[in-house]
Amino acid sequence: MKVLAIAGSLREQSFNRGLVRAAQALAPSGMEIIEADISDIPLYNGDDDGDNRPAPVTALAEQVKAADAFLFATPEYNYSIPGVLKNAIDWLSRVPGGIFAGKAAAIMGASMGGMGSSRSQYHLRQVLVFLDVHPLNKPEVFVSAAHEKCDENGDLQDEKTREMIAKQLEALKAWAERLGA
C-alpha cells in the first residue's frame, strides 16, 4: 500500500516533518510512506491552471493519483491550516478527475501549544470531506508540547507518541483496505 504523506510545514526540522519521518519508520508491513514535497508549489493562480499548470503541481498530482491513501501532518497556524498546505490542496483540487476521491486519509499534527494542532486538524477534515477523501476517525494523533518530545532536528523522541502513530498507521491501513485500496 502506497501512502502519500503531506506535511503542512516547509521547514526541514519542523515537528510535523519529524512526525512524517517517524511514521515512515513505524509503517506496518506492506505500507510504504512517501513524503510529498510541496516546497515548490507556487501560489494558486487560475491563469496558470489547465495547460499552463506548473510542473511541481503536475508532479504532485501524479503522486496523489498513484497513492492508495494519505497521511497529513499539519501544524496549526492562527487556529487553522497552514497556507502552504491549503494552497497545495487548492491546486490539486483543480486537477480533472477528482484525484483524491474515495481514498482514505489519516491526520496528525504537532504544535508547541497544549492542543496539539486540533483546530487545524478539524479544518483539514472539512476540506477533505469536500474532496471526497475519507478521513480516519480514530485513533487521533495530537502532539502537544512538541518541543519537549522532539530533538533539535525535529525528530520525534517520545515513545508514547510513537506508539500512537503506530496505532494510527495500523488503523489507516485497515481503513484504506476496507475502502478498496
N, C-alpha and C positions, 0 to 999 in steps of 0.2 A: 504494500500500500504506500503510495506516494503522498506525503503531506507537505504542503507548501506553507512555510512559516513566514509571516509578515510582521515585522516589528515596527511599532509606531515611533521609533526614535532612530535618528541617523548616527548618533554618536557610537563609535565602536565600543567604548567602555560603558555604555548605558546599562542600567539594571535590566531593562527589558530585552536587550540583545543578549545579555547574560542568561536570561530565562530561556531564550531560544537555544543557546548553546547547551544549557542543562537538559532541555528537552531532547536535543539530538543525542546526547549521551545516555539518556534514560529511555529512549524509544523501545517499545516492546518488539519482540521478534516479529519480523515481517513488515515492519513500518520503517520507512526511510523519510527523514525530515530534512527538507532542503530550504535554506533561508533565501527569501527573495531579497533583491537589492532594489530599494525604492529611491536611492540617493540621487539618481539622475533623472527622475521623473519631473518634467517642468510643470509649472502651474497650469491648470486646465485652461485651455483657450479653444473655443469651438471652431475658430478659424484654422486651427492646426489638427482638427479631428478628421476622421474619414481617411481619404487617400493621403493626407498630409500628416497622419499620426506619427509622432516622434518614435524613433527606433527603440528607446528604452521602454516605452509603453507597449509597443508591439511585442517585445521580448517578454515582458512581464505577463502580457495576455496569453502568450503561448504557455508559460509556466502554469497559469491559472487553469487553462484548458486541460493540461496534462495531469493536474493534481486530482487525487481522489478525495482529498479533504484539506482543510485549512487549520492552521494554528495562528491565532493573532496574539501578540504580546504588546500590550498598549500601556504607556504611561497615561497620566491624567494631566491635561493642561487646561486650567481655568474651568474645571468641573466637566470637561468633555474630551473628545477625541483629538489627538494632535493633528494639526493641519496637514502635515506630510502624509499621514495615514489616510485621512479623509480625501485628500487630493488624489492619491493613487487609486483609491476605490472609485472616486468620481470618474477618472479616466477609464478604468476598466468597465464601469457600468455602461459606458457608451459603445463598447465593442459589440457588434452584432452577434446574436445567438445566445444571449443570456449565459455567459461563460461560467458564472457562479452557480447557476440554478440547480437545485436538487442535491447539492453537496453538503456534507457535514462540516462543522467548524467547532473548535474549542477556543475559548478566550481566557487569557491570563494577563496579569499585569502587576507591575511593581511601582511603588512610589515611596518616598521618604515619609509621607504622612501616615496617619492612622487608618485610612480607609482603603489603602492598597489598590487604588485605581477603580474602585467600584462604580463611580459615576461615569467614567469614560467607558467602562465595560457595558454599562446599561445603554448608553447612547450607541455604542457599536452594535449591540444586539438589534436596536431599532433599524439601523442601516442594513444589517444583514437580512432581516426579515423582508425588507423591500426588495433585496436582490434574490430572494427565494433560497437563501442559504439556511440550513437547519442547524442553529447553534445548539450545542450540547448544554443541557440544563445543569447537570451535576456530575462530578464534583466541580466546584468553582475554585479558582486559584487567585486569591487576593494577597499580594505580598506587601504588607505594610512594613515600615521601618527598614526598607530595603538596604539602606546604607549600613545597617548593622548585620545584614545577612549575606552581603556580597563583599568581595575583596576589592582592592583598588582598581582592578581590571574590569569590574562589573560581573565577575563570575560568582555564581551562587555557591555559598559555603554552608548554608543552613540545611541540616539533614531532614528536619521536619518538612520544610518546603519542598525539598527534592522528592520526598515520599508523596506529597500532594500532587506534584507534577506527574510522577509515575502513574498514580491512580487516574489522573485526568487523561493521560495518554491511552491507558488501557480502555477507559470508557469511550474515548474518541474512536478508537479502533472498532470497538463493538458497535457503536452508533453508526459509523460510516458503513460497516458491513451490513447492518440492518437496513440502511438506505440503498444498498445495492452497489457499493464500491468494490 
